[in-house]
Amino acid sequence: MHGWTLPHQVGIRNASDQFDSEGEFLDAKLEKRVRKLGRQAVEYAFIDPEPITEHTTQ
């Protein structure tokens, strides 16, 4: 409830096989996608949404 959905998503199949022993990405394309997701998460973290107000007419 009241969550934000980012427009970019990254699924990592077999995640344990996608990193080397130092925790670095093995696939440069996957790393690029994950970094993009991180940038968007930081960007969206500072969005200040309009407060929700109830409008009733009687």
C-alpha positions in Angstrom: 0.0 0.0 0.0 1.3 3.4 -0.9 4.3 1.9 -2.7 6.0 3.2 -5.8 6.7 1.0 -8.7 9.8 1.7 -10.7 9.5 1.6 -14.5 12.6 -0.6 -14.9 12.8 -4.1 -13.4 15.6 -6.7 -13.3 15.1 -10.3 -12.7 18.3 -12.3 -12.0 17.8 -16.0 -12.7 20.2 -18.3 -10.8 21.5 -15.3 -9.0 24.1 -17.3 -7.1 25.8 -18.1 -10.4 25.8 -14.5 -11.7 28.7 -13.2 -9.5 32.3 -14.1 -9.0 33.9 -15.0 -5.6 34.4 -11.2 -5.0 30.7 -10.4 -5.6 31.4 -8.8 -9.0 29.0 -9.4 -11.9 30.1 -12.0 -14.5 27.7 -10.5 -17.2 28.3 -6.9 -18.1 24.8 -6.6 -19.6 23.2 -7.7 -16.4 25.4 -5.3 -14.4 24.3 -2.4 -16.6 20.6 -3.3 -16.1 21.1 -3.6 -12.3 23.0 -0.3 -12.2 20.2 1.4 -14.1 17.7 0.1 -11.6 19.8 1.5 -8.8 20.0 4.9 -10.4 16.2 5.0 -10.7 15.7 3.9 -7.1 17.9 6.8 -5.9 16.1 9.2 -8.3 12.6 8.1 -7.2 13.6 8.1 -3.5 13.5 11.9 -3.6 10.1 12.3 -5.2 7.7 14.1 -2.9 4.2 13.0 -3.8 1.2 15.2 -3.4 -0.6 14.5 -0.2 -3.8 12.4 -0.6 -6.9 14.5 0.1 -10.4 13.3 0.1 -12.8 15.3 -2.0 -16.4 14.9 -1.1 -19.4 16.7 -2.6 -22.7 17.0 -0.9 
